[in-house]
């Protein structure tokens, strides 16, 4: 999460000073992107106002709406003759850069990079136009070293990136325990070890960390290695819901092609409806797409518990976005961001009404 010039100091990350720190994704898998120009359904029927819509998402389960919508052709079906092309990103900065440069038009992304992408363009770069997922974040520990929450003090706990969504959440939880940690260095009553999710399981196996506050499927990978879930972050939120994935759009594309944006949102809503009605089929579809993208599927002992911990929702849970920003401010990682206008939920609410579903709220942060 971020605002323009949000950070107190970048002394510990001078090597990446060119990147907005808090744009780092909730998943922390790196910064590469992979273009994929295939679709399970051909672009057929009436073309909308654009020939093509370029869609970005991350290859992980918290982006399952996009994974399933791509795999099953549910997004393309709503677009008719307008062709959907897809790019996969492994970190927030790359996706925000692609959106700002016009390389993609719409993307599934975590709350921190969405806030940063909005703030660093003075509110002119993107809008959040919908929700996608809630939950899917856990504190997993070595049960031989950590028996209870109070035992976290003095231990080495990994988060994906300095200032990313899970890092902010963990720092806030530490503060609520009355413990002290320097947010920049991660040193203090708990050692916060910023570790790429790809290597966190190996770090756990080697004993270099005692646990991790991480998203799925990394959390379930740790459990498969003998770790124990000590805390599910959902338990810290009202109604056990908090935003983990949003849908964003370039403001230029939204203004030029509102019909295309609405078609993608309609596809997203129908995909979420299908996911929630057919969880086993949807889980298999998401895993098949992951296999296609990464070369191997997730094993059942990782896939099944990870899937159960994620809620797929059209609601962007706007009030929790604001709370997450406040947590980063309290941690000293950013100045108070100006989030007014970050949401434009009118297209989504039009779709929801047409589908006979309840509309969603922007928590006062919508376009006036």
N, C-alpha and C positions, 0 to 999 in steps of 0.2 A: 504494500500500500504506500502511496506516495502523493506528494504535492510537488509543484514546481520548486526546484531547489530545496528538497525537504530535509536533507540529512545534516546532522550536526557536524560530522566530520567524516572524511573518507580515508583517514590515515591508515586503516588496516586493510584497505582494499584498493590501494593506489593503482594496482595493475589493471583494475577494471573500472577506473574512474570515469571512463567514457560512457559507461552503462548506468542508467538510473537504477540505483540499488534496489529499491522496493518494487521494481517491475518484475523481479525474479519470480518465476512461477511457483505455484503451490506444489509442484511436483519435482522441480529441481533436477531434471534429467540432462541438462546441457543446453546448447543453443542452436543445434543444427535443425534444419527443416528438410522434409522429404516431400517432393511433389508427386502426386498420384493422379493420373488423368483418366482413370477408369471409373465406370459406374455400373451397378448391377442392373439398372434400367436405362434404356435409351431415352434420349431427349425426344419425345414425341408429342404431337398435339400442337396447340396454339402457343406461339412464342410470346413471352411477356415483353416488357420494354427493354430488356437487355438480352443480348445473344447468350451471354455466359454469366454465371455468378461463381466467384472463387471463394471457397469455404476452407477455413483452417480449423484444426483441432489437434489435441494431443493424443497419442496412442496409449491411453490408460483408462481404467475403469470409471474414473470420475467424469470422463467425457463419453460415457457409453451412449448417450443420446445421439451424438454425432457418429460414433462407431456403428451403432445399429442402423441409424438412418441412412448411412452410406452403404453398409453391407446389404441391407434389405431393399435399397432403392426407394425408401419412403420419402426422402427429401426430394429426389428427382421426380417422383410421381407428381408431387404438387407443383413442380416448376414447368411441367408440360414440355414445350419446345425450347425452353431456355435451359441450356446445358449447365449442370453443376460439375465443377472440377474441385478437387480436394488437395490440400497440402497438410502434411503433418508436422507439428512443431514439438520440440522437446523442452522449450522454456518460454516464458512470457516475453522477454525482450525481443526475441526473434519474431514472434507473432505480432506484437505491437508495431515493430518496425515494418513488417510486411503490410499491415493495415494502413499505416501512415504513408507508405510509399505507393500504395495502390496495387500491391502484388496480390492481396486478398481483399475481399469486400466485407465478409462476415466471418466471425470466429467464435469458437467456444474457448473460454479462458477463465482463469481463477480471479478472485476479487482483487488481490494486490496489484497485478499488472493492469487490470481494468482501471483501477483508481489512478495508478501512475500514468497510464496512457491518456486519461482524461485531463489530469492536472498539468502534466508537462506540456500540453498543447493549449493551455489556458481555456480548456473546455471546448475546443474546436475540432478535436480529432475523432472522437468516437461517442457513441451512446450505448448504454446497456439497454437491450430491447427485450430481454427475457431471462428466465432462469433455466436451469438444467438439472442441477444435482445439489443435494445437501448431505452433509455427514461424510463418513468414510475416512476419518482421521482418528488415530489411537496412539496412546502412550504404551509402548511394548517394552518390557524390561527382562533382564536375566533374573529368573526367580531365585537363583542361588545367591544373588547379591542384593536384590531389592525385594523385600517382603511386603512392604506397605508404602503408601504415598509418602510418609515422613522419611522413608529410607532413601528417597530420591536425592535428598540433601547430601552433598559430598560426592555424588556420582557423576559419571560422564555420559551425557545424554545427547544424542544426535538430533539435529533438525536439518532439513534439506538445503537451506541457503540462509545467509545472513539477511534478515529483513523480509523473508518470504512469509506466506500466510501462516504456515505452521510455526515458524520461528517466532513470529509476533505472538501467536496464541500461547506458546510455551513460556515466553518471557512474561506475559501477563499472568499466567498461572503461577509462576515462580513468585512474582511480586505479591500475589494474593496469599501466598503461604507466609509472607513476611521475610522472605529470603532476599538477598541482594546479589545481583549479577550485573556486571558491566555489559551493556547491550552490544557494544562494538566488538569487544574482545571475547565475550562469552565466558569470562572468568569471574568467579565468585563462589557463593555458597553451593552452586551447581556449576559444573563445567559444561557449557553448551557447545557442542562440537558440530560445526557446520560440515555436513557430509553429503555428497551427491547420492541420491537414492539408489543409483545403480550399484554403488559399492557399499552401502549401509549393511546389507546382509553379511558381506564378507568381513566388514569391520566388527560386526557383532560376533561372528564365529571366531574371530581371532582374539576377542576379548579387549580390543582397543576402545570399545564403548560398552556401557552397561545397559543401554536401552536407546530408544528413539521415539520422538514425537513426529509421526509421519503419516502420509496419506496411503490409501490403498492403491495398488496391491502390496506396497512395501511392508505395511504393517503385518499382513497375513504371511508374507514371506518370512518375516522374523519369527512369527508364531510357529511356522513349519520347521524352523531351526531350533525350536525349544523355548522360545520366548513366551512370556505371559502378558496378556492385555491387562494393564494396571488401571487404565482409565480410557474411556471412550469420550472424545471431546464433545460429542452430542449431549452427554449428560450435563455439561456445563451451560447449555443454552436453553432458553424458554422453549417449551414444546419439543425439545431435543432437535431443533432445526437451526442450521446456519448455512449460509451460502458457501459452496465449494467450487461451483462452476456457473458462470454467466454466459449469455450470448451477447456479443458486441457487434456493432456495425460501423463502418465509416460514415460519418455524417454526410459526406458528399454523395456516397452511394445511396443512402437513405433518401436524400432529397431528390436525386435523379431517378431512382427506381423503387418507389414505395410498393409497387405491386409485387416486385421480386422479393423484397424483404418480407412482405406479408406471406408470400408463398412459402418461404423458408420457415417462417414461424409456424405456419399451418402444418408443415411437415414435421417440425419439432414437436408440436403439441400431439399430433397423431402418433409420432414415434413413442413419446412418453406414455401415451395411453396404451399402446401395444406392449411396451415393456412391462408396465404394471399389470396388464391383463395376462401376459404370457411370460412370466419371469424366467422360466427354464429355457424356453426358446430364445428369449432375448439374451440371456447369459451366454448361450451357445453361439449366437450370432456375433456378439461382441468379441468373444474369444476367437472365433474364426477370423474376424477382421484383424485382431491382434496377431494371430498366426501369420496372416498374409503380410502384415507390415514388418513384423520382427523376425519371422522365420520359425517361431515356435509358440505354441499356445501356453497359457498358464495351466499348471497342474491343478487338479480338483481340490487338493488340500489348501491351495492358495485362492483359487477362483471362488469357491463356494462361500467361505466366510467373508471374503472381501465384498462380494456382491450383496450379501445380506446387510451389510453395514451402510450401504449407500441408498438414499431415497431419491427417486427421480421425480422432479417437480417442475412445473412451468413457472412457478412463483420465484422471482429473483430474491425474495427474502430481504428486501431493501433495508429494513431496520437493522439487520445483522451486518450488512456492509458498513453502515455508519459506525456500529459498535466496534467492528474490526479496525476501522481507521482510528477510533479513539484509543484502542489498545496500543497501536503503534505510536501514537502521540505520547501516551503515558510512559511507554518504554524509552522515550527519548530518541526514537528513530526518525521522526518527521515532525514538521510543523503541522498545525491543524489544516487539513486540506479543505478547499472549497468544492463541495460536491453538488451544489445546486445545479440542476439541469443534466446530471449524469444519466438519468433515466428518461427514456421515451417509451412508455408502455402502451400508448394508444393503439399501435398496430397489433400487439399481442392481445390486448383486451378485446379488440374487434374480432379476432380469431376465436378467442375463448367464448365470447358471447354467441358466435355462430355455431360453435360446437356444443352449446348448452352447458358450458362450464362457468364457474365463478370467476369474476375478474380479479386482478391482483393490484396491490397498492405500491406506490413508489416512495412511501414514508416521507413525503414532502420534498423529495429530491428530484422531482421530475421537471420536464420542460414546462415553462410557464406559458 
